[in-house]
Amino acid sequence: MKRVAIIGAKGFIGRHITWFLQSRMDITPECYDVIDVDEPHYHKIDMASRTSVATINLDVDYIFFMTGLTGTKISFDKYEEFVRINEITLLNLLYAIHLSSFRPKIIFPSSRLVYKGVDHPLCEEDETDAKTIYAVNKLACESYLKAYSYNFDIPYTIFRICVPYGNMLDDNYSFGTIGFFIKMAQVGKDITLYGGGNIKRTFTHLEDLCYQMIYGAFNNESDNQTYNVGGETSSLHDAAEIIAQKFGVKVVNVPWPENDLKLESGDTYFDDRAMQKLLGGYMYKHRLIEI
């Protein structure tokens, strides 16, 4: 039986990783997060504190590092918090592993925002171009993992995620881009899109995301590798239209605010051939039309 720990287990994706391991693979992970919860196999932890991180049981096979802050413009105002929560926390974990006799494999969720946007399917080797502090955090963490792997033999796998959607846990569909669209449509508001929404993304349902991250991580061929998480490529406009038609609202185009346009990466959709090769082929279970 594989031994698994999840850091950030109470975040949205962390909760789904926990659900998938328990319900689909009969694996009960040790869960860590900063909030107070009275549950079996749960431990409160402050990843920004070396003393607190030292209490983590590192005698496991895999650690899913799912903690972190997200944000675009706000990251420039709260840069210290973004560096502390998105980078120092990972460095504290790597340092603790480095001092120990254990070498668990770290599973790290990176982002589409590390890429320079281009209108073709992005491969893992394509050019990066971080336009926000958050994107810089992700690229820095990718480099930290590589440095600690090279110097101290700590294995890792990086999964770059584009746009996750779906919810296998409850009816709260407020997460991410699709959640934003649904939240507007549910109260009868038209869905507004900057510049027409012709920008393309790869949309990945949470069940498909969990499958790729978990089965990909458990495959030894993924040691010290980076993968794009695959899914369904669609423009933001077409994704919004699916939801608008379901709720009887419209998709309305609005001009780009100048500051927002500066931060926009452009088309970022994924070539998932490396992931498909790793998994031996995978048929995605969900499509946007099913929302």
C-alpha positions as CSV (number, residue, x, y, z in Angstrom):
1,M,0.0,0.0,0.0
2,K,1.4,3.4,-1.0
3,R,1.8,5.9,1.8
4,V,0.7,9.4,1.0
5,A,0.6,12.8,2.7
6,I,-1.2,15.8,1.4
7,I,-0.1,19.3,2.4
8,G,-2.9,21.8,1.9
9,A,-5.5,19.0,2.2
10,K,-8.4,21.4,2.9
11,G,-7.9,23.5,-0.2
12,F,-10.3,22.8,-3.2
13,I,-7.9,20.6,-5.2
14,G,-6.4,19.1,-2.0
15,R,-9.8,17.9,-0.9
16,H,-10.4,16.3,-4.3
17,I,-7.0,14.5,-4.2
18,T,-8.0,13.2,-0.8
19,W,-11.4,12.1,-2.1
20,F,-9.9,10.3,-5.1
21,L,-7.3,8.5,-3.1
22,Q,-9.9,7.3,-0.6
23,S,-12.8,6.5,-2.9
24,R,-11.0,5.2,-6.0
25,M,-7.8,3.7,-4.6
26,D,-8.7,2.8,-1.0
27,I,-5.7,4.9,0.3
28,T,-6.1,6.9,3.4
29,P,-3.6,9.8,3.3
30,E,-2.2,11.8,6.2
31,C,-3.6,15.3,5.7
32,Y,-2.1,18.6,6.8
33,D,-3.4,22.1,6.7
34,V,-3.4,25.4,8.6
35,I,-7.0,25.3,9.8
36,D,-8.5,23.6,12.9
37,V,-10.3,20.4,12.0
38,D,-11.0,17.4,14.3
39,E,-10.7,14.5,11.9
40,P,-8.8,11.2,11.8
41,H,-5.5,11.4,10.0
42,Y,-5.6,15.2,10.0
43,H,-2.8,17.4,11.5
44,K,-2.8,21.2,11.8
45,I,0.5,22.6,10.4
46,D,2.0,26.0,9.7
47,M,4.1,25.4,6.6
48,A,5.7,28.9,7.0
49,S,7.3,27.7,10.3
50,R,10.3,25.4,10.3
51,T,9.5,24.2,13.8
52,S,5.9,23.3,12.7
53,V,7.1,21.6,9.4
54,A,9.6,19.5,11.5
55,T,6.5,17.7,13.0
56,I,5.4,16.3,9.6
57,N,5.9,12.5,9.3
58,L,8.2,12.3,6.2
59,D,8.2,8.5,6.3
60,V,5.8,8.3,3.3
61,D,6.2,7.5,-0.4
62,Y,4.5,10.6,-1.8
63,I,3.8,14.2,-0.6
64,F,1.2,16.2,-2.6
65,F,2.1,19.8,-2.0
66,M,-1.3,21.5,-2.6
67,T,-1.0,24.6,-0.5
68,G,-0.6,28.2,-1.8
69,L,-2.2,31.5,-2.6
70,T,-3.6,32.4,-6.0
71,G,-4.1,35.9,-7.5
72,T,-3.0,38.3,-10.2
73,K,-3.1,42.0,-9.5
74,I,-3.3,41.5,-5.7
75,S,0.0,39.6,-5.7
76,F,1.9,42.8,-6.5
77,D,0.4,44.5,-3.3
78,K,0.9,41.4,-1.1
79,Y,4.2,40.2,-2.5
80,E,5.6,39.3,0.9
81,E,2.6,37.1,1.7
82,F,2.8,35.4,-1.8
83,V,6.5,34.7,-1.4
84,R,6.0,33.4,2.1
85,I,3.1,31.1,1.4
86,N,4.0,30.0,-2.1
87,E,7.7,29.7,-1.9
88,I,9.0,29.6,1.7
89,T,6.5,26.9,2.6
90,L,7.9,24.6,-0.1
91,L,11.5,25.5,0.9
92,N,10.7,24.6,4.5
93,L,9.5,21.2,3.4
94,L,12.5,20.5,1.1
95,Y,14.8,21.6,3.9
96,A,13.1,19.2,6.4
97,I,13.4,16.3,3.9
98,H,17.0,17.2,3.2
99,L,17.8,16.9,6.9
100,S,16.0,13.6,7.2
101,S,16.8,10.0,6.1
102,F,13.6,9.9,4.0
103,R,13.1,10.8,0.4
104,P,9.4,11.0,-0.4
105,K,8.5,12.1,-3.9
106,I,7.0,15.6,-3.9
107,I,4.0,16.3,-6.2
108,F,3.7,19.9,-7.2
109,P,0.9,21.7,-9.0
110,S,2.2,24.4,-11.2
111,S,0.2,26.7,-13.6
112,R,-0.5,27.6,-17.2
113,L,0.6,31.1,-16.1
114,V,4.2,30.2,-16.3
115,Y,4.0,30.0,-20.1
116,K,4.3,32.6,-22.8
117,G,0.9,32.6,-24.5
118,V,0.9,31.4,-28.1
119,D,-1.9,30.1,-30.4
120,H,-0.7,26.5,-30.6
121,P,-0.8,23.6,-28.1
122,L,1.9,24.3,-25.5
123,C,4.6,21.7,-24.9
124,E,6.4,21.4,-21.6
125,E,9.6,22.8,-23.2
126,D,7.9,25.9,-24.6
127,E,9.0,29.4,-23.5
128,T,8.0,30.7,-20.1
129,D,7.0,34.3,-19.4
130,A,5.8,35.1,-15.9
131,K,3.7,38.3,-15.8
132,T,2.6,38.1,-12.1
133,I,4.1,37.4,-8.7
134,Y,2.0,34.3,-8.6
135,A,3.5,33.0,-11.9
136,V,7.0,33.9,-10.6
137,N,6.3,31.9,-7.5
138,K,5.4,28.8,-9.5
139,L,8.5,29.1,-11.7
140,A,10.6,29.6,-8.6
141,C,9.2,26.5,-6.9
142,E,9.8,24.4,-10.0
143,S,13.4,25.5,-9.8
144,Y,13.7,24.8,-6.1
145,L,12.4,21.2,-6.7
146,K,15.0,20.7,-9.4
147,A,17.8,22.1,-7.3
148,Y,17.0,20.0,-4.2
149,S,16.6,16.9,-6.5
150,Y,20.0,17.5,-8.0
151,N,21.8,18.2,-4.7
152,F,20.0,16.0,-2.3
153,D,18.2,13.3,-4.3
154,I,14.7,14.4,-3.4
155,P,12.4,13.2,-6.3
156,Y,9.5,15.3,-7.6
157,T,6.9,15.5,-10.3
158,I,5.5,18.9,-11.6
159,F,2.0,19.0,-13.1
160,R,1.1,22.3,-14.9
161,I,-2.6,22.9,-14.6
162,C,-4.6,25.1,-17.0
163,V,-8.2,25.7,-16.0
164,P,-9.7,23.1,-13.5
165,Y,-13.4,22.9,-13.1
166,G,-16.1,20.6,-11.6
167,N,-16.8,19.5,-8.0
168,M,-17.1,15.9,-6.9
169,L,-17.7,16.8,-3.2
170,D,-20.7,19.1,-2.9
171,D,-22.9,21.5,-4.9
172,N,-20.7,24.5,-4.4
173,Y,-19.5,25.3,-7.9
174,S,-17.8,28.6,-7.1
175,F,-14.2,27.5,-7.9
176,G,-12.2,29.1,-10.7
177,T,-13.2,30.4,-14.1
178,I,-16.2,28.1,-14.7
179,G,-17.3,28.7,-11.2
180,F,-17.3,32.4,-11.8
181,F,-19.4,32.0,-15.0
182,I,-21.9,29.8,-13.1
183,K,-22.1,32.1,-10.1
184,M,-23.1,35.0,-12.4
185,A,-25.6,32.9,-14.5
186,Q,-27.3,31.4,-11.4
187,V,-28.5,34.8,-10.2
188,G,-29.6,35.8,-13.7
189,K,-26.7,38.0,-14.6
190,D,-25.2,38.0,-18.1
191,I,-21.6,36.5,-18.3
192,T,-19.2,39.3,-19.1
193,L,-16.0,38.5,-21.1
194,Y,-13.1,40.9,-21.8
195,G,-12.3,41.3,-25.5
196,G,-14.8,38.8,-26.7
197,G,-13.4,35.8,-24.9
198,N,-11.7,34.3,-27.9
199,I,-8.7,33.3,-25.8
200,K,-8.2,29.5,-25.7
201,R,-7.6,27.4,-22.6
202,T,-7.5,23.7,-21.6
203,F,-10.3,22.9,-19.3
204,T,-9.8,19.8,-17.0
205,H,-12.5,18.4,-14.8
206,L,-11.4,17.7,-11.2
207,E,-11.9,13.9,-11.6
208,D,-9.7,13.9,-14.7
209,L,-7.2,16.1,-13.0
210,C,-6.9,13.9,-9.9
211,Y,-6.5,10.8,-12.1
212,Q,-3.7,12.4,-14.1
213,M,-1.8,13.7,-11.0
214,I,-2.2,10.6,-8.9
215,Y,-1.6,7.9,-11.4
216,G,1.1,10.0,-13.1
217,A,2.9,10.6,-9.8
218,F,2.7,6.9,-8.9
219,N,4.5,6.0,-12.2
220,N,8.2,5.9,-11.6
221,E,8.8,7.3,-15.1
222,S,7.5,10.6,-13.9
223,D,10.4,11.1,-11.4
224,N,11.9,14.5,-11.8
225,Q,9.7,15.4,-14.8
226,T,7.2,18.1,-15.7
227,Y,3.9,17.4,-17.4
228,N,1.0,19.4,-18.8
229,V,-2.4,18.2,-17.4
230,G,-4.6,17.4,-20.3
231,G,-8.3,18.1,-20.9
232,E,-10.6,19.8,-23.4
233,T,-9.5,22.8,-25.4
234,S,-12.1,25.6,-25.8
235,S,-12.3,29.4,-26.0
236,L,-13.5,31.2,-22.9
237,H,-16.4,32.4,-25.1
238,D,-17.5,28.9,-26.1
239,A,-17.3,27.7,-22.5
240,A,-19.3,30.7,-21.3
241,E,-21.9,30.0,-24.0
242,I,-22.5,26.5,-22.6
243,I,-23.4,27.9,-19.2
244,A,-25.3,30.9,-20.5
245,Q,-27.6,28.7,-22.6
246,K,-28.2,26.4,-19.6
247,F,-29.3,29.3,-17.3
248,G,-31.0,31.5,-20.0
249,V,-28.5,34.4,-19.9
250,K,-26.3,36.0,-22.5
251,V,-22.5,36.3,-23.0
252,V,-21.6,40.0,-23.2
253,N,-18.3,41.3,-24.5
254,V,-16.7,44.2,-22.7
255,P,-13.5,46.1,-23.4
256,W,-10.2,45.1,-21.7
257,P,-9.2,47.4,-18.8
258,E,-5.6,48.5,-19.6
259,N,-4.1,47.1,-16.5
260,D,-5.8,43.7,-16.9
261,L,-4.7,43.4,-20.5
262,K,-1.1,43.8,-19.5
263,L,-1.4,40.8,-17.2
264,E,-3.2,38.6,-19.8
265,S,-1.1,35.8,-21.1
266,G,-3.1,35.2,-24.2
267,D,-3.8,31.7,-25.5
268,T,-2.5,29.0,-23.2
269,Y,-3.8,25.5,-24.1
270,F,-1.9,22.3,-23.7
271,D,-0.3,19.6,-25.7
272,D,-0.8,16.5,-23.5
273,R,1.1,13.9,-25.4
274,A,3.7,13.5,-22.7
275,M,1.0,12.9,-20.1
276,Q,-0.8,10.4,-22.4
277,K,2.4,8.5,-22.9
278,L,3.0,8.4,-19.2
279,L,-0.5,7.1,-18.5
280,G,-0.5,4.7,-21.5
281,G,-3.4,6.6,-22.9
282,Y,-6.3,8.1,-21.0
283,M,-9.9,8.8,-22.1
284,Y,-11.2,11.9,-20.3
285,K,-14.4,11.2,-18.4
286,H,-15.9,14.7,-18.5
287,R,-16.7,17.4,-21.1
288,L,-17.8,21.0,-20.7
289,I,-21.1,20.4,-22.4
290,E,-22.1,18.2,-19.4
291,I,-21.9,21.2,-16.9
